[in-house]
Amino acid sequence: MSAKELDYWIPVLLPRLLLLLFSGIILSRIFAARTRRLFIRRIPGLSAVEEAVGRATEMGRPITFSLGLGGITEGRGVIVLQALAIAVHVIRIAIRYGSRVILTMANPTLYAVADEAVREAYTLEGRPEGYRVEDVRFLSDQQFAYASAMTGVILRERAASNFMFGRFFAEALILAEAGNQVGAIQVAGTPIPTQVPFFIAACDYAIIGDEYYAATAYLTREPVLLGSLVGQDYGKMILLGIILPGLLFFSLWHGVTGQPVRTDLLHVQNSPVKMGARQSFPQQVEKWFRAGGK
């Protein structure tokens, strides 16, 4: 194979080979999760869910759960869907304990989905008659109007436990302080980095970073979710195993020889294949400028 052919095929085949490798790893972990229990390290905030629900049952006071400001039709809808999945799990535990959960949100589209999800949770637990329409509430689609309404719900209901999962911004500390005023045990989680410090300071338990996206697999232990989570961790370890030795090799090579390692194989050059010549992005930009922007 000539140098030009090698320049073309390496960037074409390498991503596909990595995709096949990681897909195989994830699928193997999913099948393994169906036959045995895979290990996931303990996450204190998620392990405290039953404790929070049990406390509300003992005190005879309701649980409040905020889904934050996001909606399912936005660019980060996966954050809200994850929060809703956690909420449904909490609600199912509360149904078994005989506790009441008040679920609030700031998005009207999410309200319709959440209402149906909560109804299904009551049905799956064998208590469809226990569902109360007023326990799923759309408060407002305005940030501080929602924060004021949610604060009122926490204070009026004197919540024994308060959960906050989803997208939060400046209202995060307002809601957390309301929970502190009524002495609620608070569990919060968000992938928004700017709000994590407030949850850590004001809540009993905070879910941060990748823990947020691992929550559903951790709580439900569903084989597909659990296997996917463990498989992704294996993939990250493999990537680190490639990147770190590669960095070491590049550094040593440059230190010993004083010359940079050839990296042009990472760029697609003119292809010798009959499909026609393909150019790298910098070459296309240069050609565009030379043509006067045409």
Steps between C-alpha positions, in 0.01 A plus 500: 500500500641838398549794736207688345266205547619465860437870561142451381405172667642555852259785592213313330548160663628595845177663627294209367722244671474688829121520460478124446728436798303718741165369373618146559614586853166663589297211356711245688440687829125513432491123454715456811260718702217259416679208663689653793516813712749754367690718744428874527662701774268629771358850439392640840240741362318228308529252785319757718182495289327234712617674817338827382174327405494306827551821699201661328289195581596509868425872527172477309603787271526505118803489273567776246685436175611775261591426138664839453459737207573284195265344249512182292489686166812706570859424403575346841176310538691190611575676830129539574414148384760364739350710781153368417624140508646561848173662609297198386731271698458715812123506452482121472689463828270758659193306384628187675563700817164678479653847456391787279730660241431846353673528162552848353640630171539818296421367154144433370611229255682318777185519712306277260781241493549509879129462567484185290821361653368547855167339411687200361711478817187471715359239263821292506497506880141373503347819636352695206233645730770668709598742224414864573490746210604791723827326590645567153523877460606737225585818690639751249731519201671809643811436710430700815123455482568126510749545785244702702224246438722204586619673817136549597425131443792392721407740781122439494526122478792495748676237292688234692725426200586715201650369175639727228619344174531664159619833363537768765642849490467798736192350669695199629603660829151651550339155489769341715461769767124447504560132569739589782236726660259210545773254604466276193764244409618613156646305208595699190671430171581702189758489220512883498849571647420850626223374731678197648677707774165635624350152523809371682476787751124495558393135455562183696603306189613625158532301178776643279665431167448158342311385810197688367483295180577177686210553741235303311725197453610520865145519637317255272783251427334441162738281291508718186570818696745332735689323221520820294638691798768242580585458130556874462734495798702221335513710182633799693772286653602372157518855362714608794719195440555622143533872568746492793761270335457701180578826679801338665627369165459835325678681784791253511535495122519879481738517799741239359498588129407868519254444214119483517323173430326481164135587559380562146341151502225648714384725215322388184715586201421472129346158448629264229161326494278537194239688707700812425749711688411593856666792676553573865310789659802740503557429129134575425520830693819598316338421164194706595713805585701471179175490302396829654240348733301339218 
